[in-house]
Amino acid sequence: MKQTTAITVSLLSLLCVACGPKNKQNSTDLQATTASVSATDSIYPVYAQGFEVKYLPNHVRLVDLRDPQNESSNTFHYALVPRGTKPEGIPSDYTVIETPVRSAICMTSLQLSNFIKLEACDKVVGITSTRHLFNKEMNERLKSGKTAKIGIEGNFDNEVIMSVNPDVIFISPFKRGGYDTMREIGIPLVPHLGYKEMTPLGQAEWIKFIGLFIGQEEEANEKFAAIEKHYNDLKQLAADVKKRPVVFSGEIRGGNWYAVGGKSFLAELFRDAGADYFLKDDPRSGGVTLDFETVYSQAESADYWRIVNSYDGTFSYDALKSLDPRYADFRAFRDKGVIYCNMREQPFYESMPMEPEIVLEDLIHAFHPDLLPDYQPKYYARLQ
């Protein structure tokens, strides 16, 4: 259980205008006594580094958000209060949001994955891109008009947003999103920073964050507990492998090879699956841009190559080579060690974030098939 840090940073100016009404009482008037709440209904993140929760009397929850990859980043503050109540003593720098939230707009597939896992798609009244959207319920909602397409980042349709009139809009504040115009609508903009988490369980634990807002804390805790147990059991299974293969990731696009650093979500997945990422010593947690020569010098002899793309047709080694003949020079190509996921065929972004245990199982099966001999992969499989 984390200890909530002292709150010293105010909201970004972007969110200050977009927020709903705030209680004007000074934070020095706030009693620090934690209310007595049910253990099953309490949200206390363990792996997620981007949000913290403090419980106050009258079921008031203070939620603090920050960038998990940058401890010195701005902090966002929200006070979640029971709908129809006006509790006193809420610090003046907290945006008050009535809960449970009845309707929301999701800006990313990661956010949507939380609602899907909680079987709460009926709360989602707006989404951005519908590319590669597999979920049957969400597609039916779009078709019937119960959920609207609000445009894309940088070009949102404010009239559509106003027409669906959500209680909150979940955003990604560290991306370019065109939020300057959205803030004028007056609907609270709430950052969802799960995509910044550096561990698979940390990202999946944001289901608890959504649970807080929509009144499904108990369900969120139960679902995450099952994910956590399965993931950690698999991690232990691969912990003592005798040989740890080396794996690299990405493809070259526009002259650059896009990978991620050694402190990233993906690097941790490889590590937990009993493999070594080719950039495991790189200190970065986000994206890394390399040239082909640099990747080749470090990954030419790697055992495996992880690729995720959206290929129209049947992806194969011939198809991969046709993209760049130099790919055939990697050992992972020659020895048929490519581990592949086609986003046109798998619900990679809308369900994968909430299934890190399944992704881990896929990778263990690929790296160490003797550990899971009868397993059928869901997302990643050896390219044939």
Residue pairs with C-beta under 8 A, 6 or more apart in sequence:
1 44
1 46
2 44
2 45
2 46
2 52
4 52
4 53
4 54
4 62
4 64
5 52
5 64
7 27
7 64
7 75
7 77
7 91
7 93
8 75
9 74
9 75
10 16
10 74
10 75
10 77
10 93
11 19
11 74
11 75
11 76
11 77
11 93
11 95
12 74
12 76
12 173
14 173
14 179
14 180
14 183
14 189
15 76
15 95
15 173
15 183
15 189
15 191
17 183
17 184
18 179
18 182
18 183
18 185
18 186
18 187
18 188
18 189
19 95
19 188
19 189
20 95
20 96
20 97
20 186
20 187
20 188
21 96
22 90
22 92
22 93
22 94
22 95
22 96
23 79
23 86
23 87
23 88
23 89
23 90
23 91
23 92
23 94
23 96
24 92
25 88
25 89
25 90
25 91
25 92
26 91
26 92
27 91
27 92
27 93
29 89
30 56
30 89
30 90
30 91
31 56
31 57
31 89
33 56
33 57
34 54
34 55
34 56
35 55
35 56
35 57
35 58
35 59
35 60
37 55
37 59
38 218
40 217
40 218
40 221
40 222
41 217
41 218
41 221
42 55
42 217
42 221
43 53
43 61
43 208
43 209
43 211
43 212
43 217
43 220
43 221
44 53
45 51
45 52
45 53
45 205
45 208
45 209
46 205
47 197
47 199
47 201
47 202
47 204
47 205
47 228
48 68
48 194
48 197
48 202
48 203
48 205
48 206
48 208
48 209
49 68
49 197
49 198
49 202
50 65
50 66
50 67
50 68
50 193
50 194
50 196
50 197
50 202
50 206
51 63
51 64
51 65
51 66
51 193
51 206
51 209
52 63
52 64
53 61
53 62
53 63
53 64
53 212
54 61
54 62
54 64
55 61
56 62
56 87
56 89
57 87
58 81
58 82
58 85
58 87
59 81
59 82
60 79
60 80
60 81
60 87
60 90
61 79
61 80
61 212
62 77
62 78
62 79
62 80
62 90
62 91
62 94
63 77
63 78
63 79
63 80
63 209
63 212
64 75
64 76
64 77
65 75
65 76
65 77
65 78
65 191
65 193
66 73
66 74
66 75
66 76
66 193
67 73
67 74
67 174
67 193
67 196
68 193
68 196
68 197
68 198
68 202
69 196
69 198
69 285
69 286
76 173
76 190
76 191
77 91
77 93
77 94
77 95
78 94
78 95
78 96
78 97
78 188
78 190
79 90
79 91
79 94
79 95
79 96
79 97
80 97
80 98
80 99
80 212
80 213
81 87
81 90
81 96
81 97
81 98
81 99
82 98
82 99
83 98
83 99
83 100
84 98
85 98
90 96
95 188
97 167
97 168
97 188
97 190
97 213
98 167
99 212
99 213
99 214
99 215
100 213
100 214
100 215
100 216
101 123
101 167
101 168
101 213
101 214
101 215
102 123
102 167
103 123
103 124
103 125
103 164
103 165
103 166
103 167
104 115
104 123
104 124
104 125
104 126
104 166
104 167
104 168
104 169
104 170
104 213
104 214
105 124
105 125
105 126
105 127
105 150
105 161
105 164
105 166
105 168
105 169
105 170
106 112
106 115
106 124
106 126
106 127
106 128
106 170
107 127
107 128
107 153
107 169
107 170
107 171
107 172
107 177
107 192
108 128
108 170
108 172
108 192
108 195
109 129
109 349
109 350
109 353
110 192
110 194
110 195
110 203
110 206
110 349
110 353
111 170
111 192
111 194
111 210
112 124
112 127
112 135
112 138
112 350
113 349
113 350
113 351
113 352
113 353
113 354
114 194
114 206
114 207
114 209
114 210
114 353
114 354
115 121
115 123
115 124
115 210
115 214
116 135
116 137
116 138
116 350
116 351
116 354
117 207
117 223
117 351
117 354
118 207
118 210
118 211
118 214
118 216
118 219
118 220
118 223
120 210
120 214
120 216
121 135
121 137
121 138
121 141
121 147
122 141
122 146
123 214
124 138
124 141
124 147
125 146
125 147
125 148
125 164
125 165
125 166
126 147
126 148
126 149
126 150
126 160
126 161
126 164
126 166
126 169
127 133
127 138
127 142
127 147
127 148
127 149
127 150
128 149
128 150
128 151
128 152
128 153
128 156
129 152
130 139
130 142
130 149
132 310
132 343
132 344
132 347
132 348
132 349
132 350
133 139
133 142
133 350
134 346
134 347
134 350
134 351
135 347
135 350
135 351
138 147
138 350
141 147
142 148
142 149
148 160
148 163
148 164
149 160
150 156
150 157
150 160
150 161
150 164
151 157
151 160
153 175
153 176
153 177
153 178
154 176
154 177
154 178
155 178
156 177
156 178
156 181
156 182
158 181
158 182
158 184
158 185
161 169
161 182
161 185
161 187
162 185
165 187
166 187
167 187
167 188
168 187
168 188
168 189
168 190
168 213
169 182
169 187
169 188
169 189
169 190
170 190
170 191
170 192
171 177
171 179
171 182
171 189
171 190
171 191
171 192
172 191
172 192
172 193
172 195
173 179
173 189
173 191
173 193
174 193
174 196
179 189
182 189
183 189
190 213
192 206
192 209
192 210
193 206
194 203
194 206
194 209
194 353
195 203
197 203
197 205
197 206
197 265
198 263
198 264
198 265
198 268
198 285
199 265
199 268
200 231
200 265
200 268
200 269
200 272
200 356
200 359
200 360
201 227
201 228
201 231
201 356
202 265
203 265
203 353
203 356
204 224
204 227
204 353
204 354
204 355
204 356
205 224
207 220
207 223
207 224
207 354
208 217
208 220
208 221
208 224
210 216
210 220
211 217
211 218
211 219
211 220
211 221
212 220
227 354
227 355
227 356
227 357
230 357
231 272
231 356
231 357
231 360
234 272
234 357
234 360
234 361
234 364
235 272
235 360
237 364
237 371
238 272
238 273
238 274
238 364
238 367
238 368
238 371
239 274
241 274
241 367
241 368
241 371
244 274
244 275
244 276
245 274
245 275
245 276
245 302
245 303
245 304
245 367
246 275
246 276
246 277
246 278
246 299
246 301
246 302
246 303
246 304
247 270
247 275
247 276
247 277
247 278
247 302
247 303
247 304
247 305
247 306
247 332
247 339
247 367
248 259
248 277
248 278
248 279
248 295
248 298
248 299
248 302
248 304
248 305
248 306
248 332
249 259
249 260
249 266
249 277
249 278
249 305
249 306
249 307
250 257
250 258
250 259
250 260
250 295
250 306
250 307
251 257
251 258
251 307
251 309
251 323
251 324
252 292
252 295
252 324
255 291
256 289
256 290
256 291
257 289
257 290
257 291
257 292
257 294
257 295
258 287
258 288
258 289
258 290
259 279
259 287
259 288
259 289
259 290
259 295
260 266
260 267
260 279
260 284
260 285
260 286
260 287
260 288
261 267
261 279
261 282
261 283
261 284
261 285
261 286
261 287
261 288
262 277
262 279
262 280
262 281
262 282
262 283
262 284
263 282
263 283
263 284
263 285
264 284
264 285
264 286
266 277
266 306
267 277
267 279
267 280
269 356
269 359
269 360
269 363
270 276
270 277
270 306
270 363
271 277
271 280
272 360
273 360
273 363
273 364
273 366
273 367
273 368
274 364
274 367
274 368
274 371
275 303
275 304
275 363
275 367
278 298
278 299
278 302
279 288
279 298
282 288
292 326
296 326
296 329
296 330
299 305
299 330
299 332
300 329
300 330
300 331
301 331
302 330
302 331
302 332
302 337
303 331
303 332
303 335
303 337
304 332
304 337
304 338
304 339
304 366
304 367
305 330
305 332
305 333
305 337
305 338
305 339
306 338
306 339
306 340
306 380
307 320
307 338
307 339
307 340
307 341
307 383
308 340
308 341
308 342
308 343
308 348
309 315
309 342
309 343
310 342
310 343
310 344
311 319
311 342
311 344
312 344
313 319
315 340
315 342
315 383
316 383
316 384
317 333
317 336
317 338
317 383
320 327
320 333
320 338
320 383
321 327
321 328
321 333
327 333
328 334
331 337
332 338
336 382
336 383
337 382
338 382
338 383
339 362
339 363
339 366
339 380
339 381
339 382
339 383
340 380
340 381
340 382
340 383
341 348
341 379
341 380
341 381
343 349
346 352
346 378
346 379
348 379
352 358
352 359
352 379
355 378
355 379
358 378
358 379
359 379
359 380
361 372
361 375
361 377
361 378
362 377
362 378
362 379
362 380
362 381
363 380
364 371
364 372
365 371
365 372
365 375
365 377
366 377
366 380
366 381
366 382
